[in-house]
């Protein structure tokens, strides 16, 4: 079975390490968010106006980030 070893110098590459460490969570989050937008576009959405739509998208963004364990990265 092929293996890969990835090393980071945390003193200098902490940000890069956190990006790498969250990459699978972020990929899943992006996939799910795109699917939600596609569903709203294809089947309709519950929003009455642009303000509700933007608020709904923003809330969905934060809910899905939390659900998928995507955290803000501190430099």
PDB file of N, H, CA, C and O in Angstrom:
ATOM      1  N   UNK A   1       0.842  -1.177   0.000  1.00  0.00           N
ATOM      2  CA  UNK A   1       0.000   0.000   0.000  1.00  0.00           C
ATOM      3  C   UNK A   1       0.892   1.248   0.000  1.00  0.00           C
ATOM      4  O   UNK A   1       1.765   1.378   0.858  1.00  0.00           O
ATOM      5  N   UNK A   2       0.685   2.154  -0.941  1.00  0.00           N
ATOM      6  H   UNK A   2      -0.025   2.049  -1.638  1.00  0.00           H
ATOM      7  CA  UNK A   2       1.489   3.377  -0.984  1.00  0.00           C
ATOM      8  C   UNK A   2       1.237   4.242   0.249  1.00  0.00           C
ATOM      9  O   UNK A   2       0.122   4.307   0.767  1.00  0.00           O
ATOM     10  N   UNK A   3       2.283   4.891   0.695  1.00  0.00           N
ATOM     11  H   UNK A   3       3.188   4.839   0.273  1.00  0.00           H
ATOM     12  CA  UNK A   3       2.194   5.779   1.858  1.00  0.00           C
ATOM     13  C   UNK A   3       2.852   7.100   1.514  1.00  0.00           C
ATOM     14  O   UNK A   3       3.692   7.192   0.619  1.00  0.00           O
ATOM     15  N   UNK A   4       2.449   8.111   2.246  1.00  0.00           N
ATOM     16  H   UNK A   4       1.766   8.036   2.974  1.00  0.00           H
ATOM     17  CA  UNK A   4       3.062   9.422   2.101  1.00  0.00           C
ATOM     18  C   UNK A   4       3.268   9.991   3.506  1.00  0.00           C
ATOM     19  O   UNK A   4       2.428   9.825   4.390  1.00  0.00           O
ATOM     20  N   UNK A   5       4.376  10.647   3.682  1.00  0.00           N
ATOM     21  H   UNK A   5       5.058  10.782   2.963  1.00  0.00           H
ATOM     22  CA  UNK A   5       4.662  11.321   4.937  1.00  0.00           C
ATOM     23  C   UNK A   5       4.775  12.811   4.646  1.00  0.00           C
ATOM     24  O   UNK A   5       5.519  13.230   3.759  1.00  0.00           O
ATOM     25  N   UNK A   6       4.038  13.592   5.395  1.00  0.00           N
ATOM     26  H   UNK A   6       3.433  13.251   6.115  1.00  0.00           H
ATOM     27  CA  UNK A   6       4.058  15.043   5.225  1.00  0.00           C
ATOM     28  C   UNK A   6       4.593  15.642   6.512  1.00  0.00           C
ATOM     29  O   UNK A   6       4.137  15.306   7.604  1.00  0.00           O
ATOM     30  N   UNK A   7       5.555  16.526   6.374  1.00  0.00           N
ATOM     31  H   UNK A   7       5.926  16.799   5.486  1.00  0.00           H
ATOM     32  CA  UNK A   7       6.141  17.175   7.542  1.00  0.00           C
ATOM     33  C   UNK A   7       5.992  18.682   7.425  1.00  0.00           C
ATOM     34  O   UNK A   7       6.113  19.255   6.342  1.00  0.00           O
ATOM     35  N   UNK A   8       5.726  19.310   8.566  1.00  0.00           N
ATOM     36  H   UNK A   8       5.628  18.844   9.445  1.00  0.00           H
ATOM     37  CA  UNK A   8       5.631  20.755   8.639  1.00  0.00           C
ATOM     38  C   UNK A   8       6.542  21.249   9.748  1.00  0.00           C
ATOM     39  O   UNK A   8       6.651  20.615  10.798  1.00  0.00           O
ATOM     40  N   UNK A   9       7.185  22.362   9.520  1.00  0.00           N
ATOM     41  H   UNK A   9       7.097  22.877   8.667  1.00  0.00           H
ATOM     42  CA  UNK A   9       7.914  23.058  10.561  1.00  0.00           C
ATOM     43  C   UNK A   9       6.906  24.019  11.181  1.00  0.00           C
ATOM     44  O   UNK A   9       6.662  25.103  10.650  1.00  0.00           O
ATOM     45  N   UNK A  10       6.323  23.615  12.311  1.00  0.00           N
ATOM     46  H   UNK A  10       6.522  22.735  12.742  1.00  0.00           H
ATOM     47  CA  UNK A  10       5.218  24.385  12.885  1.00  0.00           C
ATOM     48  C   UNK A  10       5.624  25.794  13.299  1.00  0.00           C
ATOM     49  O   UNK A  10       4.775  26.680  13.390  1.00  0.00           O
ATOM     50  N   UNK A  11       6.881  26.004  13.546  1.00  0.00           N
ATOM     51  H   UNK A  11       7.571  25.284  13.472  1.00  0.00           H
ATOM     52  CA  UNK A  11       7.324  27.362  13.878  1.00  0.00           C
ATOM     53  C   UNK A  11       7.145  28.296  12.688  1.00  0.00           C
ATOM     54  O   UNK A  11       6.883  29.486  12.859  1.00  0.00           O
ATOM     55  N   UNK A  12       7.287  27.750  11.476  1.00  0.00           N
ATOM     56  H   UNK A  12       7.500  26.783  11.336  1.00  0.00           H
ATOM     57  CA  UNK A  12       7.209  28.579  10.276  1.00  0.00           C
ATOM     58  C   UNK A  12       6.001  28.273   9.391  1.00  0.00           C
ATOM     59  O   UNK A  12       5.616  29.105   8.569  1.00  0.00           O
ATOM     60  N   UNK A  13       5.401  27.099   9.547  1.00  0.00           N
ATOM     61  H   UNK A  13       5.714  26.424  10.215  1.00  0.00           H
ATOM     62  CA  UNK A  13       4.345  26.654   8.630  1.00  0.00           C
ATOM     63  C   UNK A  13       3.058  26.264   9.347  1.00  0.00           C
ATOM     64  O   UNK A  13       2.358  25.344   8.924  1.00  0.00           O
ATOM     65  N   UNK A  14       2.756  26.954  10.413  1.00  0.00           N
ATOM     66  H   UNK A  14       3.325  27.701  10.757  1.00  0.00           H
ATOM     67  CA  UNK A  14       1.547  26.630  11.189  1.00  0.00           C
ATOM     68  C   UNK A  14       0.276  26.801  10.357  1.00  0.00           C
ATOM     69  O   UNK A  14      -0.612  25.950  10.398  1.00  0.00           O
ATOM     70  N   UNK A  15       0.187  27.894   9.604  1.00  0.00           N
ATOM     71  H   UNK A  15       0.908  28.586   9.570  1.00  0.00           H
ATOM     72  CA  UNK A  15      -0.985  28.145   8.765  1.00  0.00           C
ATOM     73  C   UNK A  15      -1.145  27.040   7.722  1.00  0.00           C
ATOM     74  O   UNK A  15      -2.247  26.529   7.524  1.00  0.00           O
ATOM     75  N   UNK A  16      -0.060  26.672   7.059  1.00  0.00           N
ATOM     76  H   UNK A  16       0.836  27.087   7.219  1.00  0.00           H
ATOM     77  CA  UNK A  16      -0.096  25.621   6.045  1.00  0.00           C
ATOM     78  C   UNK A  16      -0.523  24.287   6.655  1.00  0.00           C
ATOM     79  O   UNK A  16      -1.278  23.533   6.041  1.00  0.00           O
ATOM     80  N   UNK A  17      -0.039  23.996   7.865  1.00  0.00           N
ATOM     81  H   UNK A  17       0.575  24.608   8.364  1.00  0.00           H
ATOM     82  CA  UNK A  17      -0.431  22.763   8.563  1.00  0.00           C
ATOM     83  C   UNK A  17      -1.932  22.740   8.820  1.00  0.00           C
ATOM     84  O   UNK A  17      -2.589  21.730   8.563  1.00  0.00           O
ATOM     85  N   UNK A  18      -2.477  23.836   9.320  1.00  0.00           N
ATOM     86  H   UNK A  18      -1.944  24.656   9.528  1.00  0.00           H
ATOM     87  CA  UNK A  18      -3.914  23.881   9.607  1.00  0.00           C
ATOM     88  C   UNK A  18      -4.738  23.746   8.324  1.00  0.00           C
ATOM     89  O   UNK A  18      -5.775  23.082   8.329  1.00  0.00           O
ATOM     90  N   UNK A  19      -4.300  24.359   7.240  1.00  0.00           N
ATOM     91  H   UNK A  19      -3.458  24.898   7.235  1.00  0.00           H
ATOM     92  CA  UNK A  19      -4.992  24.203   5.949  1.00  0.00           C
ATOM     93  C   UNK A  19      -4.979  22.747   5.510  1.00  0.00           C
ATOM     94  O   UNK A  19      -6.010  22.201   5.118  1.00  0.00           O
ATOM     95  N   UNK A  20      -3.817  22.125   5.576  1.00  0.00           N
ATOM     96  H   UNK A  20      -2.980  22.569   5.894  1.00  0.00           H
ATOM     97  CA  UNK A  20      -3.674  20.717   5.199  1.00  0.00           C
ATOM     98  C   UNK A  20      -4.543  19.834   6.091  1.00  0.00           C
ATOM     99  O   UNK A  20      -5.221  18.929   5.606  1.00  0.00           O
ATOM    100  N   UNK A  21      -4.519  20.098   7.381  1.00  0.00           N
ATOM    101  H   UNK A  21      -3.968  20.833   7.776  1.00  0.00           H
ATOM    102  CA  UNK A  21      -5.240  19.288   8.354  1.00  0.00           C
ATOM    103  C   UNK A  21      -6.755  19.355   8.158  1.00  0.00           C
ATOM    104  O   UNK A  21      -7.456  18.386   8.451  1.00  0.00           O
ATOM    105  N   UNK A  22      -7.265  20.474   7.671  1.00  0.00           N
ATOM    106  H   UNK A  22      -6.696  21.261   7.433  1.00  0.00           H
ATOM    107  CA  UNK A  22      -8.702  20.642   7.484  1.00  0.00           C
ATOM    108  C   UNK A  22      -9.171  20.386   6.053  1.00  0.00           C
ATOM    109  O   UNK A  22     -10.355  20.548   5.758  1.00  0.00           O
ATOM    110  N   UNK A  23      -8.278  19.998   5.178  1.00  0.00           N
ATOM    111  H   UNK A  23      -7.316  19.867   5.418  1.00  0.00           H
ATOM    112  CA  UNK A  23      -8.614  19.917   3.756  1.00  0.00           C
ATOM    113  C   UNK A  23      -9.765  18.957   3.463  1.00  0.00           C
ATOM    114  O   UNK A  23     -10.615  19.269   2.629  1.00  0.00           O
ATOM    115  N   UNK A  24      -9.816  17.805   4.121  1.00  0.00           N
ATOM    116  H   UNK A  24      -9.126  17.552   4.798  1.00  0.00           H
ATOM    117  CA  UNK A  24     -10.922  16.877   3.831  1.00  0.00           C
ATOM    118  C   UNK A  24     -12.247  17.424   4.357  1.00  0.00           C
ATOM    119  O   UNK A  24     -13.281  17.248   3.711  1.00  0.00           O
ATOM    120  N   UNK A  25     -12.237  18.080   5.512  1.00  0.00           N
ATOM    121  H   UNK A  25     -11.397  18.223   6.037  1.00  0.00           H
ATOM    122  CA  UNK A  25     -13.455  18.701   6.037  1.00  0.00           C
ATOM    123  C   UNK A  25     -13.940  19.798   5.106  1.00  0.00           C
ATOM    124  O   UNK A  25     -15.136  19.926   4.842  1.00  0.00           O
ATOM    125  N   UNK A  26     -12.993  20.589   4.612  1.00  0.00           N
ATOM    126  H   UNK A  26     -12.022  20.485   4.826  1.00  0.00           H
ATOM    127  CA  UNK A  26     -13.347  21.687   3.713  1.00  0.00           C
ATOM    128  C   UNK A  26     -13.906  21.156   2.393  1.00  0.00           C
ATOM    129  O   UNK A  26     -14.869  21.711   1.862  1.00  0.00           O
ATOM    130  N   UNK A  27     -13.318  20.099   1.866  1.00  0.00           N
ATOM    131  H   UNK A  27     -12.536  19.648   2.298  1.00  0.00           H
ATOM    132  CA  UNK A  27     -13.815  19.512   0.619  1.00  0.00           C
ATOM    133  C   UNK A  27     -15.249  19.023   0.796  1.00  0.00           C
ATOM    134  O   UNK A  27     -16.088  19.243  -0.077  1.00  0.00           O
ATOM    135  N   UNK A  28     -15.537  18.364   1.910  1.00  0.00           N
ATOM    136  H   UNK A  28     -14.855  18.185   2.619  1.00  0.00           H
ATOM    137  CA  UNK A  28     -16.894  17.881   2.176  1.00  0.00           C
ATOM    138  C   UNK A  28     -17.857  19.048   2.338  1.00  0.00           C
ATOM    139  O   UNK A  28     -18.977  19.008   1.829  1.00  0.00           O
ATOM    140  N   UNK A  29     -17.426  20.083   3.045  1.00  0.00           N
ATOM    141  H   UNK A  29     -16.516  20.115   3.459  1.00  0.00           H
ATOM    142  CA  UNK A  29     -18.246  21.275   3.233  1.00  0.00           C
ATOM    143  C   UNK A  29     -18.588  21.920   1.891  1.00  0.00           C
ATOM    144  O   UNK A  29     -19.745  22.261   1.646  1.00  0.00           O
ATOM    145  N   UNK A  30     -17.605  22.086   1.035  1.00  0.00           N
ATOM    146  H   UNK A  30     -16.665  21.809   1.234  1.00  0.00           H
ATOM    147  CA  UNK A  30     -17.837  22.714  -0.278  1.00  0.00           C
ATOM    148  C   UNK A  30     -18.813  21.880  -1.099  1.00  0.00           C
ATOM    149  O   UNK A  30     -19.707  22.431  -1.741  1.00  0.00           O
ATOM    150  N   UNK A  31     -18.651  20.561  -1.087  1.00  0.00           N
ATOM    151  H   UNK A  31     -17.924  20.114  -0.565  1.00  0.00           H
ATOM    152  CA  UNK A  31     -19.556  19.675  -1.822  1.00  0.00           C
ATOM    153  C   UNK A  31     -20.986  19.827  -1.313  1.00  0.00           C
ATOM    154  O   UNK A  31     -21.911  19.988  -2.109  1.00  0.00           O
ATOM    155  N   UNK A  32     -21.178  19.776   0.004  1.00  0.00           N
ATOM    156  H   UNK A  32     -20.427  19.645   0.651  1.00  0.00           H
ATOM    157  CA  UNK A  32     -22.521  19.869   0.580  1.00  0.00           C
ATOM    158  C   UNK A  32     -23.154  21.239   0.333  1.00  0.00           C
ATOM    159  O   UNK A  32     -24.349  21.330   0.051  1.00  0.00           O
ATOM    160  N   UNK A  33     -22.364  22.291   0.436  1.00  0.00           N
ATOM    161  H   UNK A  33     -21.394  22.217   0.665  1.00  0.00           H
ATOM    162  CA  UNK A  33     -22.886  23.635   0.217  1.00  0.00           C
ATOM    163  C   UNK A  33     -23.329  23.802  -1.228  1.00  0.00           C
ATOM    164  O   UNK A  33     -24.388  24.371  -1.493  1.00  0.00           O
ATOM    165  N   UNK A  34     -22.524  23.309  -2.162  1.00  0.00           N
ATOM    166  H   UNK A  34     -21.664  22.847  -1.947  1.00  0.00           H
ATOM    167  CA  UNK A  34     -22.886  23.383  -3.581  1.00  0.00           C
ATOM    168  C   UNK A  34     -24.164  22.597  -3.859  1.00  0.00           C
ATOM    169  O   UNK A  34     -25.006  23.035  -4.643  1.00  0.00           O
ATOM    170  N   UNK A  35     -24.310  21.445  -3.223  1.00  0.00           N
ATOM    171  H   UNK A  35     -23.627  21.089  -2.586  1.00  0.00           H
ATOM    172  CA  UNK A  35     -25.522  20.640  -3.388  1.00  0.00           C
ATOM    173  C   UNK A  35     -26.753  21.380  -2.861  1.00  0.00           C
ATOM    174  O   UNK A  35     -27.824  21.304  -3.465  1.00  0.00           O
ATOM    175  N   UNK A  36     -26.612  22.088  -1.751  1.00  0.00           N
ATOM    176  H   UNK A  36     -25.742  22.150  -1.261  1.00  0.00           H
ATOM    177  CA  UNK A  36     -27.733  22.857  -1.187  1.00  0.00           C
ATOM    178  C   UNK A  36     -28.129  23.977  -2.150  1.00  0.00           C
ATOM    179  O   UNK A  36     -29.313  24.180  -2.417  1.00  0.00           O
ATOM    180  N   UNK A  37     -27.127  24.709  -2.675  1.00  0.00           N
ATOM    181  H   UNK A  37     -26.165  24.544  -2.458  1.00  0.00           H
ATOM    182  CA  UNK A  37     -27.432  25.778  -3.634  1.00  0.00           C
ATOM    183  C   UNK A  37     -28.104  25.211  -4.882  1.00  0.00           C
ATOM    184  O   UNK A  37     -29.056  25.797  -5.397  1.00  0.00           O
ATOM    185  N   UNK A  38     -27.613  24.080  -5.363  1.00  0.00           N
ATOM    186  H   UNK A  38     -26.840  23.604  -4.943  1.00  0.00           H
ATOM    187  CA  UNK A  38     -28.195  23.429  -6.538  1.00  0.00           C
ATOM    188  C   UNK A  38     -29.649  23.031  -6.268  1.00  0.00           C
ATOM    189  O   UNK A  38     -30.518  23.217  -7.120  1.00  0.00           O
ATOM    190  N   UNK A  39     -29.900  22.492  -5.096  1.00  0.00           N
ATOM    191  H   UNK A  39     -29.194  22.341  -4.404  1.00  0.00           H
ATOM    192  CA  UNK A  39     -31.249  22.081  -4.724  1.00  0.00           C
ATOM    193  C   UNK A  39     -32.194  23.276  -4.683  1.00  0.00           C
ATOM    194  O   UNK A  39     -33.309  23.202  -5.199  1.00  0.00           O
ATOM    195  N   UNK A  40     -31.761  24.366  -4.078  1.00  0.00           N
ATOM    196  H   UNK A  40     -30.856  24.426  -3.659  1.00  0.00           H
ATOM    197  CA  UNK A  40     -32.595  25.569  -4.040  1.00  0.00           C
ATOM    198  C   UNK A  40     -32.862  26.086  -5.448  1.00  0.00           C
ATOM    199  O   UNK A  40     -33.978  26.509  -5.751  1.00  0.00           O
ATOM    200  N   UNK A  41     -31.858  26.056  -6.304  1.00  0.00           N
ATOM    201  H   UNK A  41     -30.952  25.712  -6.058  1.00  0.00           H
ATOM    202  CA  UNK A  41     -32.011  26.539  -7.676  1.00  0.00           C
ATOM    203  C   UNK A  41     -32.965  25.646  -8.470  1.00  0.00           C
ATOM    204  O   UNK A  41     -33.823  26.139  -9.202  1.00  0.00           O
ATOM    205  N   UNK A  42     -32.809  24.337  -8.320  1.00  0.00           N
ATOM    206  H   UNK A  42     -32.112  23.937  -7.725  1.00  0.00           H
ATOM    207  CA  UNK A  42     -33.579  23.386  -9.125  1.00  0.00           C
ATOM    208  C   UNK A  42     -35.011  23.195  -8.618  1.00  0.00           C
ATOM    209  O   UNK A  42     -35.947  23.118  -9.414  1.00  0.00           O
ATOM    210  N   UNK A  43     -35.181  23.119  -7.294  1.00  0.00           N
ATOM    211  H   UNK A  43     -34.421  23.182  -6.648  1.00  0.00           H
ATOM    212  CA  UNK A  43     -36.492  22.779  -6.726  1.00  0.00           C
ATOM    213  C   UNK A  43     -37.196  23.941  -6.039  1.00  0.00           C
ATOM    214  O   UNK A  43     -38.321  23.800  -5.559  1.00  0.00           O
ATOM    215  N   UNK A  44     -36.531  25.081  -5.995  1.00  0.00           N
ATOM    216  H   UNK A  44     -35.617  25.195  -6.385  1.00  0.00           H
ATOM    217  CA  UNK A  44     -37.142  26.234  -5.338  1.00  0.00           C
ATOM    218  C   UNK A  44     -36.595  26.422  -3.931  1.00  0.00           C
ATOM    219  O   UNK A  44     -35.919  25.549  -3.386  1.00  0.00           O
ATOM    220  N   UNK A  45     -36.895  27.558  -3.367  1.00  0.00           N
ATOM    221  H   UNK A  45     -37.444  28.267  -3.810  1.00  0.00           H
ATOM    222  CA  UNK A  45     -36.396  27.918  -2.038  1.00  0.00           C
ATOM    223  C   UNK A  45     -37.502  28.636  -1.281  1.00  0.00           C
ATOM    224  O   UNK A  45     -38.478  29.088  -1.880  1.00  0.00           O
ATOM    225  N   UNK A  46     -37.350  28.742   0.044  1.00  0.00           N
ATOM    226  H   UNK A  46     -36.558  28.375   0.531  1.00  0.00           H
ATOM    227  CA  UNK A  46     -38.401  29.355   0.860  1.00  0.00           C
ATOM    228  C   UNK A  46     -38.281  30.866   1.019  1.00  0.00           C
ATOM    229  O   UNK A  46     -39.046  31.456   1.782  1.00  0.00           O
ATOM    230  N   UNK A  47     -37.352  31.506   0.330  1.00  0.00           N
ATOM    231  H   UNK A  47     -36.731  31.027  -0.290  1.00  0.00           H
ATOM    232  CA  UNK A  47     -37.073  32.917   0.575  1.00  0.00           C
ATOM    233  C   UNK A  47     -38.004  33.823  -0.221  1.00  0.00           C
ATOM    234  O   UNK A  47     -38.318  33.557  -1.381  1.00  0.00           O
ATOM    235  N   UNK A  48     -38.445  34.916   0.439  1.00  0.00           N
ATOM    236  H   UNK A  48     -38.190  35.133   1.381  1.00  0.00           H
ATOM    237  CA  UNK A  48     -39.407  35.828  -0.178  1.00  0.00           C
ATOM    238  C   UNK A  48     -38.752  36.971  -0.940  1.00  0.00           C
ATOM    239  O   UNK A  48     -39.330  37.500  -1.890  1.00  0.00           O
ATOM    240  N   UNK A  49     -37.552  37.352  -0.527  1.00  0.00           N
ATOM    241  H   UNK A  49     -37.083  36.922   0.245  1.00  0.00           H
ATOM    242  CA  UNK A  49     -36.869  38.466  -1.193  1.00  0.00           C
ATOM    243  C   UNK A  49     -35.361  38.282  -1.093  1.00  0.00           C
ATOM    244  O   UNK A  49     -34.878  37.322  -0.493  1.00  0.00           O
ATOM    245  N   UNK A  50     -34.627  39.210  -1.686  1.00  0.00           N
ATOM    246  H   UNK A  50     -35.019  39.990  -2.174  1.00  0.00           H
ATOM    247  CA  UNK A  50     -33.172  39.098  -1.758  1.00  0.00           C
ATOM    248  C   UNK A  50     -32.531  39.109  -0.374  1.00  0.00           C
ATOM    249  O   UNK A  50     -31.567  38.381  -0.135  1.00  0.00           O
ATOM    250  N   UNK A  51     -33.055  39.930   0.545  1.00  0.00           N
ATOM    251  H   UNK A  51     -33.837  40.522   0.351  1.00  0.00           H
ATOM    252  CA  UNK A  51     -32.481  39.975   1.888  1.00  0.00           C
ATOM    253  C   UNK A  51     -32.625  38.632   2.600  1.00  0.00           C
ATOM    254  O   UNK A  51     -31.689  38.164   3.248  1.00  0.00           O
ATOM    255  N   UNK A  52     -33.803  38.015   2.477  1.00  0.00           N
ATOM    256  H   UNK A  52     -34.563  38.395   1.951  1.00  0.00           H
ATOM    257  CA  UNK A  52     -34.000  36.690   3.078  1.00  0.00           C
ATOM    258  C   UNK A  52     -33.093  35.654   2.428  1.00  0.00           C
ATOM    259  O   UNK A  52     -32.528  34.798   3.110  1.00  0.00           O
ATOM    260  N   UNK A  53     -32.957  35.735   1.117  1.00  0.00           N
ATOM    261  H   UNK A  53     -33.416  36.430   0.564  1.00  0.00           H
ATOM    262  CA  UNK A  53     -32.107  34.800   0.398  1.00  0.00           C
ATOM    263  C   UNK A  53     -30.664  34.906   0.889  1.00  0.00           C
ATOM    264  O   UNK A  53     -30.042  33.895   1.215  1.00  0.00           O
ATOM    265  N   UNK A  54     -30.135  36.123   0.940  1.00  0.00           N
ATOM    266  H   UNK A  54     -30.640  36.945   0.674  1.00  0.00           H
ATOM    267  CA  UNK A  54     -28.758  36.294   1.388  1.00  0.00           C
ATOM    268  C   UNK A  54     -28.571  35.857   2.837  1.00  0.00           C
ATOM    269  O   UNK A  54     -27.554  35.253   3.178  1.00  0.00           O
ATOM    270  N   UNK A  55     -29.541  36.158   3.683  1.00  0.00           N
ATOM    271  H   UNK A  55     -30.367  36.648   3.406  1.00  0.00           H
ATOM    272  CA  UNK A  55     -29.480  35.715   5.074  1.00  0.00           C
ATOM    273  C   UNK A  55     -29.528  34.198   5.179  1.00  0.00           C
ATOM    274  O   UNK A  55     -28.826  33.607   6.000  1.00  0.00           O
ATOM    275  N   UNK A  56     -30.352  33.567   4.350  1.00  0.00           N
ATOM    276  H   UNK A  56     -30.921  34.047   3.683  1.00  0.00           H
ATOM    277  CA  UNK A  56     -30.451  32.114   4.350  1.00  0.00           C
ATOM    278  C   UNK A  56     -29.174  31.456   3.867  1.00  0.00           C
ATOM    279  O   UNK A  56     -28.736  30.455   4.433  1.00  0.00           O
ATOM    280  N   UNK A  57     -28.575  32.009   2.828  1.00  0.00           N
ATOM    281  H   UNK A  57     -28.931  32.822   2.368  1.00  0.00           H
ATOM    282  CA  UNK A  57     -27.313  31.465   2.319  1.00  0.00           C
ATOM    283  C   UNK A  57     -26.224  31.609   3.382  1.00  0.00           C
ATOM    284  O   UNK A  57     -25.453  30.680   3.625  1.00  0.00           O
ATOM    285  N   UNK A  58     -26.172  32.769   4.004  1.00  0.00           N
ATOM    286  H   UNK A  58     -26.799  33.523   3.807  1.00  0.00           H
ATOM    287  CA  UNK A  58     -25.159  33.012   5.043  1.00  0.00           C
ATOM    288  C   UNK A  58     -25.334  32.043   6.211  1.00  0.00           C
ATOM    289  O   UNK A  58     -24.356  31.491   6.715  1.00  0.00           O
ATOM    290  N   UNK A  59     -26.580  31.838   6.641  1.00  0.00           N
ATOM    291  H   UNK A  59     -27.375  32.287   6.232  1.00  0.00           H
ATOM    292  CA  UNK A  59     -26.827  30.923   7.760  1.00  0.00           C
ATOM    293  C   UNK A  59     -26.467  29.494   7.385  1.00  0.00           C
ATOM    294  O   UNK A  59     -25.875  28.766   8.183  1.00  0.00           O
ATOM    295  N   UNK A  60     -26.824  29.094   6.169  1.00  0.00           N
ATOM    296  H   UNK A  60     -27.305  29.685   5.521  1.00  0.00           H
ATOM    297  CA  UNK A  60     -26.488  27.745   5.690  1.00  0.00           C
ATOM    298  C   UNK A  60     -24.977  27.563   5.656  1.00  0.00           C
ATOM    299  O   UNK A  60     -24.475  26.500   6.020  1.00  0.00           O
ATOM    300  N   UNK A  61     -24.245  28.591   5.221  1.00  0.00           N
ATOM    301  H   UNK A  61     -24.653  29.454   4.925  1.00  0.00           H
ATOM    302  CA  UNK A  61     -22.780  28.556   5.173  1.00  0.00           C
ATOM    303  C   UNK A  61     -22.208  28.241   6.561  1.00  0.00           C
ATOM    304  O   UNK A  61     -21.392  27.332   6.712  1.00  0.00           O
ATOM    305  N   UNK A  62     -22.649  29.010   7.581  1.00  0.00           N
ATOM    306  H   UNK A  62     -23.312  29.749   7.459  1.00  0.00           H
ATOM    307  CA  UNK A  62     -22.123  28.808   8.926  1.00  0.00           C
ATOM    308  C   UNK A  62     -22.564  27.473   9.525  1.00  0.00           C
ATOM    309  O   UNK A  62     -21.779  26.811  10.204  1.00  0.00           O
ATOM    310  N   UNK A  63     -23.804  27.077   9.282  1.00  0.00           N
ATOM    311  H   UNK A  63     -24.441  27.615   8.731  1.00  0.00           H
ATOM    312  CA  UNK A  63     -24.279  25.782   9.802  1.00  0.00           C
ATOM    313  C   UNK A  63     -23.499  24.621   9.202  1.00  0.00           C
ATOM    314  O   UNK A  63     -23.111  23.696   9.915  1.00  0.00           O
ATOM    315  N   UNK A  64     -23.268  24.667   7.898  1.00  0.00           N
ATOM    316  H   UNK A  64     -23.583  25.419   7.319  1.00  0.00           H
ATOM    317  CA  UNK A  64     -22.534  23.581   7.242  1.00  0.00           C
ATOM    318  C   UNK A  64     -21.066  23.563   7.638  1.00  0.00           C
ATOM    319  O   UNK A  64     -20.472  22.493   7.773  1.00  0.00           O
ATOM    320  N   UNK A  65     -20.474  24.746   7.826  1.00  0.00           N
ATOM    321  H   UNK A  65     -20.956  25.615   7.716  1.00  0.00           H
ATOM    322  CA  UNK A  65     -19.085  24.795   8.303  1.00  0.00           C
ATOM    323  C   UNK A  65     -18.975  24.098   9.656  1.00  0.00           C
ATOM    324  O   UNK A  65     -18.076  23.287   9.875  1.00  0.00           O
ATOM    325  N   UNK A  66     -19.892  24.419  10.557  1.00  0.00           N
ATOM    326  H   UNK A  66     -20.623  25.078  10.379  1.00  0.00           H
ATOM    327  CA  UNK A  66     -19.874  23.805  11.883  1.00  0.00           C
ATOM    328  C   UNK A  66     -20.118  22.303  11.786  1.00  0.00           C
ATOM    329  O   UNK A  66     -19.421  21.519  12.431  1.00  0.00           O
ATOM    330  N   UNK A  67     -21.098  21.900  10.988  1.00  0.00           N
ATOM    331  H   UNK A  67     -21.664  22.537  10.464  1.00  0.00           H
ATOM    332  CA  UNK A  67     -21.440  20.491  10.820  1.00  0.00           C
ATOM    333  C   UNK A  67     -20.242  19.684  10.314  1.00  0.00           C
ATOM    334  O   UNK A  67     -20.042  18.542  10.728  1.00  0.00           O
ATOM    335  N   UNK A  68     -19.453  20.271   9.428  1.00  0.00           N
ATOM    336  H   UNK A  68     -19.616  21.198   9.092  1.00  0.00           H
ATOM    337  CA  UNK A  68     -18.314  19.577   8.825  1.00  0.00           C
ATOM    338  C   UNK A  68     -17.004  19.810   9.570  1.00  0.00           C
ATOM    339  O   UNK A  68     -15.957  19.340   9.125  1.00  0.00           O
ATOM    340  N   UNK A  69     -17.038  20.518  10.684  1.00  0.00           N
ATOM    341  H   UNK A  69     -17.888  20.900  11.046  1.00  0.00           H
ATOM    342  CA  UNK A  69     -15.841  20.718  11.493  1.00  0.00           C
ATOM    343  C   UNK A  69     -14.813  21.646  10.877  1.00  0.00           C
ATOM    344  O   UNK A  69     -13.619  21.532  11.153  1.00  0.00           O
ATOM    345  N   UNK A  70     -15.281  22.573  10.035  1.00  0.00           N
ATOM    346  H   UNK A  70     -16.251  22.665   9.811  1.00  0.00           H
ATOM    347  CA  UNK A  70     -14.366  23.544   9.423  1.00  0.00           C
ATOM    348  C   UNK A  70     -14.217  24.712  10.385  1.00  0.00           C
ATOM    349  O   UNK A  70     -15.190  25.381  10.733  1.00  0.00           O
ATOM    350  N   UNK A  71     -12.986  24.943  10.804  1.00  0.00           N
ATOM    351  H   UNK A  71     -12.195  24.401  10.521  1.00  0.00           H
ATOM    352  CA  UNK A  71     -12.710  25.998  11.773  1.00  0.00           C
ATOM    353  C   UNK A  71     -11.947  27.137  11.111  1.00  0.00           C
ATOM    354  O   UNK A  71     -11.279  26.953  10.094  1.00  0.00           O
ATOM    355  N   UNK A  72     -12.063  28.313  11.709  1.00  0.00           N
ATOM    356  H   UNK A  72     -12.606  28.463  12.535  1.00  0.00           H
ATOM    357  CA  UNK A  72     -11.266  29.444  11.248  1.00  0.00           C
ATOM    358  C   UNK A  72      -9.805  29.144  11.535  1.00  0.00           C
ATOM    359  O   UNK A  72      -9.481  28.522  12.547  1.00  0.00           O
ATOM    360  N   UNK A  73      -8.938  29.579  10.662  1.00  0.00           N
ATOM    361  H   UNK A  73      -9.201  30.085   9.841  1.00  0.00           H
ATOM    362  CA  UNK A  73      -7.514  29.324  10.830  1.00  0.00           C
ATOM    363  C   UNK A  73      -6.838  30.584  11.329  1.00  0.00           C
ATOM    364  O   UNK A  73      -6.875  31.627  10.677  1.00  0.00           O
ATOM    365  N   UNK A  74      -6.223  30.473  12.491  1.00  0.00           N
ATOM    366  H   UNK A  74      -6.193  29.625  13.020  1.00  0.00           H
ATOM    367  CA  UNK A  74      -5.463  31.600  13.046  1.00  0.00           C
ATOM    368  C   UNK A  74      -4.036  31.497  12.540  1.00  0.00           C
ATOM    369  O   UNK A  74      -3.431  30.425  12.560  1.00  0.00           O
ATOM    370  N   UNK A  75      -3.510  32.618  12.090  1.00  0.00           N
ATOM    371  H   UNK A  75      -4.001  33.489  12.074  1.00  0.00           H
ATOM    372  CA  UNK A  75      -2.117  32.599  11.619  1.00  0.00           C
ATOM    373  C   UNK A  75      -1.162  32.685  12.774  1.00  0.00           C
ATOM    374  O   UNK A  75       0.052  32.682  12.572  1.00  0.00           O
TER     375      UNK A  75
END
